[in-house]
């Protein structure tokens, strides 16, 4: 994993150890920069760990709640103090934008890694492409579009992969401009790829 993101991964390890020492456990799915770093493709620093889903009591992967359980928030803040991380270095803000759900087959493609009492599912490359396309096409060229577009380019998303991802994005997003914004993202990704 890239050195610049080492503090976050040390934070995950410390969080897992802290949970285990308290006989607690938690299973969650992370996306965004943390998953990109886990894949070894992230070339930028990520400032937080985006929890997008959790394993519920039945073992199913479901969208993360608006807030993590109190025992997790407490442990996350303790680790934040120890490692000089922001108090909300691990949060569920990303899940708020995914009300329509996750790409089909998402749960089966997760790569799980244990960190003591914390079990983290990292999002697969295919699903990261879909999530990044959804985020990049939200309101280009404003907001964090450049970051998401850069991540798509770093992932080496092919035109076919972007087409496949676009099918899911169009199903979960009813914005009538979405076809245009997806085309904009695909054009800029292809343009960057040709350089």
N, C-alpha and C positions, 0 to 999 in steps of 0.2 A: 504494500500500500504506500502511496506517495508520502514522503516525509512531511510535506507542508500540512497534511491532514492528520498527522500522528497524534496531536493532542485530542482530537475527537475520538480516535480509536482507543487511545489510552483511557479516555473518559468512559467509553463503553465497557472496557475491561474492568475499570474501577467500579462502575455502576453494577455490573454483574456480580463482582466479588462482594460488594456491600449488600446486595439483595440476598445472596447466598448466606452471608453471615447472619442475616436476620430470618433465615428460613423462608424467604419470599422468592417468587419467580414471576416472570412476565415474558410473554412472547409477542413480538411486534414486527412489523414489516417496515423497512425504511427505503425511501426512494431518494431522488435528487442527487446532490453531490456526494453523499455518503455511499450510495450504491455505485456511482461512477468511480469513486475512489476504490471501493472494494473490487470492482472489475479491473482496476489498474489503468483506467483510461483518463482519469481526471488530471487536467493540467493546471487547474486553478484551485485556490483554497476555498473550501466550503465552510461557512460559519456556523452551521447547525446540522442536526440530524433530524430529517423530516420523517416523522412517523405517519404513514398513510393508512395502515391497517393493523389489526390486532387479531390474535387467535382468541376466539370466544370460548366459553365454558364447554361447548360441544366439540371444539377442535376446528371449527370452521374459521376461515379467514374473512373478516368483515371490516368495513370501513372503520377507521379509528373514531372514537367519540370526540366531541369538541375539546375535552380536557382529559388528561391522563389521570389515573386513580391517585388519590392523595399519597399513598405510600410511594408511588413512583415520583411524584412531584417533589416530595421531601428528599428522596434519595438523589434525584437529579440536581437539586440545589446544593446538597452536601458535596457532591462531586464537582459541581461548578466552582464552589469556593476552593476546593483542594487543588483544582487544575487551572484556576484563573480563566474559566469559561463563562460566557453569559449565563445568567440564571435560567434562561429558557433554551439552552443549547440543544435540548431534545424536546421537540414539541409536535403537536398535531395540526398546526396551521394549514399544512398542505391538504389534509383530508377535507377541509371545508370546501375546497373547490372541486371535489370529486363526488358530489351527491349522486351522480348518475352511475357510479360504480367503476369497476376496474375492467381492463381488457379481458376478453374471454380466455380462459385457461391460465390466467395470471398466477393463481395459487400453486398450480402444478409446476410452474417454472421457477419458483423461488429457490434461492440458495441459502440454506440455513446455517448459521454459525453460532455456537454457544459461547457466551461470555459469562461463566459462572451461572448465576440465577437469571440472567437475561439471555433470551434466545432471539436472535435477530435474523429475519428473513430479508435477504437483499434482492432487489428487483432485478430480473433478467434483462439483458440487453434489448431484446425485442420489445419488452414492455416499457423500458426506459425511453425507447424511440417513440412509442405511442404517447407516453406522458409528456415528453419534451415537445413533441409536435403540437399536442393540445395546448400546452403552456405558451409556446412560441407563437402560435396562431391566434392567441387570445385577443391581442390588440397591437399588431405590429405597426410601426416600428417602435412603439412606446413601451414604457415599463421595463420589465426584465427580459424583453424579447431577445436582445443581443446575447444575454447569458444562455438562454435556452437554445437559441440558434447555434451558438458556439458549441454547446454540448452535443447537439445533433451532428455537427461537423466532426467533433472529436470522436463521437461514436462511429463515424464512418457510415452513416445511414445511406443506403443505396436508394435510387429512385423507386425500386420495387418495394423496399421496406417502408419508405415514406408513403407509398400508395396504400399498402396494407394497413399502416397505422392510421391513415386518413379515413379509412372506412369506419374504424372504431370512433375516431374523433367526431365524425359527422353523425354517428348514431347517438352519441351522448350529448351533443351540443346542438341546440336548435337555432342558434344565431344564423339568420339568413346570409350574413356576410362571411360565414366560416369557409365556404368554398374559395372565396377570393383570398382570404387571409392564409389559408393552407397553400394556395398557389404561390403567394408571395414568399412564404417560408421555403417551399420547395425550390423556387427560382434562386433564392439567395444561397441555399445550401448547395445547389448544383453549380452556381457561379463560383462559390468559394472552392468547391471540389476541383474545378477546372484550372485553378491557379497553380 
